[in-house]
Amino acid sequence: MSMMEQTAGSSFSVSKAFAAPFQAIGNALMYIAENNVRVKQLQALSALTDEQLEERGLKREELVIRVFGGSGI
């Protein structure tokens, strides 16, 4: 069996090895973002109905600005 035949059957992939660090960084950033207090607050407010938001004096289109304070996210 030649060297080419042996490597062709292996599960190693150069593209997967190259992409792995970028995927890890992306996963870490997603974890940080999903566990951010502001993101959780936005998710909670987004889950409310329009009537519930109105009772709180809020409009759906203003939620991001209200939660993030126009910080230029």
Backbone as a ProteinNet text record, in pm:
[ID]
protein_1_A
[PRIMARY]
MSMMEQTAGSSFSVSKAFAAPFQAIGNALMYIAENNVRVKQLQALSALTDEQLEERGLKREELVIRVFGGSGI
[TERTIARY]
84.8	0	89.2	63.5	146.7	106.9	191.3	165.6	38.8	14.8	-104.5	-230.5	-228.6	-345.7	-371.5	-266.2	-283.4	-340.6	-292	-339.7	-477.1	-509.3	-639.7	-751.1	-726.5	-829.7	-835.9	-740.7	-741.9	-849	-885.8	-991	-934.3	-801.7	-740.5	-773.8	-809.8	-841.2	-769.8	-691.9	-619.6	-718	-825.9	-922.2	-988.7	-1016.2	-1075	-974.7	-849	-745.1	-724.5	-732.6	-717	-835.1	-955.7	-1077.2	-1098.8	-1040.9	-1067.3	-1042.5	-930.4	-911.4	-1015.6	-1054.9	-1155.2	-1291.2	-1323.5	-1448.9	-1447.2	-1334.4	-1322.7	-1341.1	-1279.9	-1295	-1440.2	-1501.3	-1641.5	-1732	-1707.7	-1788	-1770.5	-1648.7	-1623.6	-1695	-1690.8	-1759.2	-1910.4	-1964.5	-2107.9	-2144.6	-2061.6	-2086.7	-2089.3	-1993.1	-1986.9	-2111.4	-2146.3	-2261.8	-2391.5	-2408.9	-2532.4	-2545.9	-2436	-2440.5	-2426.5	-2433.8	-2429.2	-2562.2	-2557.1	-2677.1	-2770.8	-2715.5	-2799.4	-2871	-2801	-2863.2	-2979	-2957.4	-3064.8	-3183.4	-3155.8	-3263.1	-3340.5	-3268.7	-3334.2	-3419.4	-3369.5	-3446.1	-3574.1	-3564.2	-3681.9	-3785.6	-3740.7	-3833.8	-3893.3	-3813.2	-3861.9	-3969.3	-3966.5	-4064.9	-4202	-4206.8	-4333.5	-4419.4	-4548.9	-4640.7	-4634.7	-4688.7	-4692	-4772.9	-4879.5	-4962.3	-4883.9	-4807.3	-4725.9	-4618.2	-4559.7	-4459.6	-4523.8	-4643	-4713.4	-4743.6	-4779	-4804.1	-4679.2	-4562.9	-4435.8	-4385.6	-4462.7	-4423.2	-4314.3	-4309.2	-4206.3	-4267.5	-4187.6	-4225.6	-4121.2	-4164.3	-4074.9	-3955.1	-3979.5	-3871.6	-3768	-3797.6	-3705.1	-3627.4	-3651.8	-3593	-3440.1	-3382.3	-3236.4	-3172.8	-3226	-3171.6	-3190.8	-3306.7	-3335.9	-3241.2	-3219.3	-3136.8	-2989.2	-2942.1	-2800	-2762.5	-2861.9	-2835.9	-2772.6	-2798.5	-2741	-2589.7	-2532.6	-2386.1	-2314.8	-2387.5	-2324.9	-2274.5	-2358.6	-2317.5	-2284.7
-117.8	0	124	213.7	333.8	437.2	536.5	643.1	720.2	742.6	814	738.8	607.5	528.5	533.4	535.8	540.7	674.9	783.7	915.2	946.6	890.7	916.7	860.7	754.8	693.2	749.2	835.3	889.3	997.2	1026.9	1125.6	1266	1282.5	1413.9	1501	1623	1716.6	1848.5	1893.7	2019.2	2134.3	2135	2244.7	2243.9	2124.6	2118.1	2164.5	2125.9	2167.5	2318.6	2375.7	2519.6	2594.3	2541.2	2607.7	2592.3	2491.8	2462.7	2581.2	2651.6	2765.1	2875.3	2899.1	3001.4	2960.3	2832.9	2783.3	2795.8	2766.8	2777.9	2922.3	3015.5	3157.2	3200.6	3158.2	3191.2	3135.4	3012.6	2951.2	3026.2	3067.7	3142.3	3277.3	3345.8	3474.9	3458.7	3352.6	3325.8	3297.3	3222	3190.7	3319.1	3406.4	3533.1	3617.5	3627.3	3708.3	3653.9	3522.5	3462.5	3474.3	3490.4	3501.3	3644.6	3738.6	3879.7	3919.8	3996.2	4038.1	4116.7	4203.2	4283.7	4196.6	4096.2	4006.9	3931.7	3885.9	3815.3	3907.8	4032.6	4129.5	4153.8	4167	4187.1	4066.8	3946.3	3825.7	3821.5	3858.6	3858.1	3959.3	4079.1	4180.4	4141.7	4080	4038.1	3930.5	3855.8	3748.4	3802	3927.9	3987.5	4020.3	4025.2	4065.3	4216.9	4265.9	4410.2	4480.5	4414.9	4472.7	4483.4	4379.6	4383.2	4490.9	4505.6	4610.9	4749	4764	4892.2	4926.7	4825.9	4848.1	4901.3	4864.3	4908.8	5037.6	5089	5211.9	5190.2	5070.1	5035.5	5003.9	5022.7	4981	4881.3	4779.9	4674.2	4728.3	4826.8	4879.4	4959.1	4990.9	5066.7	4979.3	4849.8	4763.2	4761.2	4749	4739.6	4868.6	4982.5	5110.5	5124.1	5081.5	5091.5	5004.6	4880.3	4787.3	4820.9	4851	4875	5022.4	5106.2	5247.5	5321.8	5276.4	5344.2	5341.9	5233	5224.8	5188.5	5187.6	5159.3	5017.4	4923.7	4783.5	4735.5
0	0	0	-89	-99.7	6.9	22.6	119.8	83.5	-44.8	-89.9	-50.7	-63	-28.2	120.7	200.1	344.8	389.7	335.2	378.6	321.6	207.5	147.5	234.4	306.2	388.7	528.8	565.9	701.4	714.2	837	859.9	877.4	867.4	881.5	761.3	787.9	681	709.7	613.6	629.4	649	574.1	586.5	724.1	776.9	911.8	1016.3	1000.2	1093.7	1088.1	970.4	954.2	1014.2	999.5	1046.8	1196.9	1259.1	1400.4	1494	1484	1575.7	1557.6	1433.2	1406.6	1460.7	1450.7	1506.8	1658.4	1720.8	1866	1911.6	1839.3	1872.5	1854.9	1745.8	1721.9	1829.8	1870.8	1977	2108.1	2138.4	2262	2260.3	2147.1	2136.6	2149.1	2090.7	2102.8	2248.1	2318.6	2459.3	2542	2516.8	2589.3	2560	2433.6	2394.3	2452.4	2448.9	2497.9	2648.8	2719.3	2864.3	2913.4	2823.1	2856.9	2920.8	3028.5	3101	3010.1	2927	2837.5	2734.5	2682.8	2584.7	2650.4	2772.9	2844.3	2870	2904.4	2926.4	2797.5	2685.8	2556.3	2519.3	2544.8	2515.5	2598.6	2725.9	2812.9	2765.5	2729.3	2680.2	2545	2460.6	2328.5	2339.2	2446.5	2465.7	2508.1	2551.6	2593.8	2471.9	2494.5	2387.7	2372	2262.7	2240.2	2349	2395	2500.9	2631.5	2663.8	2785.7	2777.1	2660.2	2641.2	2657.7	2601.2	2610.6	2756.7	2836.7	2980.2	3049.9	2999.8	3058	2992.6	2898.4	2830.7	2726.8	2671.1	2573.3	2438	2333.8	2199.3	2151.9	2079.8	2034.5	1955.1	1870.8	1787.4	1867.7	1993.4	2076.7	2175.6	2176.6	2278.8	2275.6	2158.9	2150	2201.8	2160.6	2207.1	2357.1	2406.8	2550.6	2632.8	2589	2665.1	2654.1	2533.5	2512.3	2524	2542.9	2567.9	2452.4	2330.3	2214.7	2215.2	2268	2283.4	2153.9	2043.7	1914.2	1900	1939	1935.8	1800.8
[MASK]
+++++++++++++++++++++++++++++++++++++++++++++++++++++++++++++++++++++++++

